[in-house]
Amino acid sequence: MSKPTISEGLGWLKTLGIRHTELIKLRDANAKTTTQDYNGKVVSTEPQYDAKKLDKRITLLAREHRLCAEAIKKANATTPIEYVIDDSVLGELD
């Protein structure tokens, strides 16, 4: 497997963030099926997903997001750019 570029890493970071948000919303909604009778009384509520597995997946995504972000920051911190910083363009007022 080849190492991704910074651009690819940023794209993956965005994908991880979106998926993480989706799963958190799913967890917060409790992903359940509610059965009601004709009077509107709740007869039963059954979770659709195993809460422990869902929480584990959310934690894994958060960790992967953090590791990807750290790798991008590390690469950015060590990669020189083709540019010369010239403070004189800021101009000094006399």
C-alpha positions as CSV (number, residue, x, y, z in Angstrom):
1,M,0.0,0.0,0.0
2,S,1.4,3.4,-1.0
3,K,1.5,6.4,1.3
4,P,-1.2,9.0,0.5
5,T,-0.3,12.5,-0.5
6,I,-1.3,15.4,1.8
7,S,-4.2,16.2,-0.5
8,E,-5.4,12.6,-0.3
9,G,-5.0,12.6,3.4
10,L,-7.1,15.8,3.7
11,G,-9.8,14.1,1.6
12,W,-9.7,11.0,3.8
13,L,-9.8,13.2,6.9
14,K,-13.0,14.8,5.6
15,T,-14.5,11.4,4.9
16,L,-13.7,10.1,8.3
17,G,-15.2,13.2,9.9
18,I,-18.4,12.8,7.9
19,R,-18.8,9.1,8.8
20,H,-18.0,9.8,12.5
21,T,-20.8,12.5,12.5
22,E,-23.2,10.1,10.9
23,L,-22.6,7.4,13.5
24,I,-22.8,9.8,16.4
25,K,-26.2,10.9,15.1
26,L,-27.3,7.3,14.8
27,R,-26.2,6.6,18.3
28,D,-27.9,9.7,19.7
29,A,-31.1,8.7,17.9
30,N,-30.7,5.4,19.6
31,A,-31.4,3.7,16.3
32,K,-34.5,2.0,17.5
33,T,-37.8,0.6,16.2
34,T,-40.8,1.7,18.2
35,T,-44.1,-0.2,18.0
36,Q,-47.3,1.6,19.0
37,D,-50.9,0.4,19.2
38,Y,-53.9,2.3,17.7
39,N,-54.2,4.5,20.8
40,G,-50.6,5.8,20.4
41,K,-49.4,3.9,23.4
42,V,-45.8,2.6,23.0
43,V,-45.9,-1.2,23.1
44,S,-42.3,-1.9,22.6
45,T,-39.0,-0.3,21.7
46,E,-36.2,-2.4,20.3
47,P,-32.7,-1.1,19.5
48,Q,-31.6,-1.7,15.9
49,Y,-27.9,-1.9,16.6
50,D,-25.7,-3.2,19.3
51,A,-24.8,-0.1,21.3
52,K,-21.4,-1.5,22.3
53,K,-20.4,-2.3,18.7
54,L,-21.6,1.1,17.5
55,D,-19.7,2.9,20.3
56,K,-16.6,0.9,19.4
57,R,-16.9,1.9,15.8
58,I,-17.3,5.6,16.7
59,T,-14.2,5.3,18.9
60,L,-12.2,3.7,16.2
61,L,-13.2,6.4,13.7
62,A,-12.3,9.1,16.1
63,R,-8.8,7.5,16.7
64,E,-8.3,7.1,12.9
65,H,-9.3,10.8,12.4
66,R,-6.8,11.9,15.0
67,L,-4.0,9.8,13.6
68,C,-4.6,11.1,10.1
69,A,-4.7,14.7,11.2
70,E,-1.5,14.3,13.2
71,A,0.3,12.7,10.2
72,I,-0.8,15.6,7.9
73,K,0.3,18.2,10.5
74,K,3.7,16.4,10.8
75,A,4.1,16.3,7.0
76,N,3.2,20.0,6.8
77,A,5.6,20.9,9.5
78,T,8.6,19.3,7.7
79,T,7.8,20.1,4.1
80,P,9.4,23.2,2.8
81,I,7.5,25.3,0.2
82,E,8.8,27.1,-2.9
83,Y,8.4,30.6,-1.6
84,V,10.6,33.3,-0.1
85,I,9.1,35.3,2.8
86,D,9.8,39.0,2.3
87,D,8.9,41.2,5.2
88,S,9.3,44.3,3.2
89,V,6.0,43.8,1.3
90,L,4.3,44.6,4.6
91,G,5.6,48.1,4.3
92,E,6.6,50.4,7.2
93,L,4.8,53.7,7.7
94,D,7.1,56.6,8.3
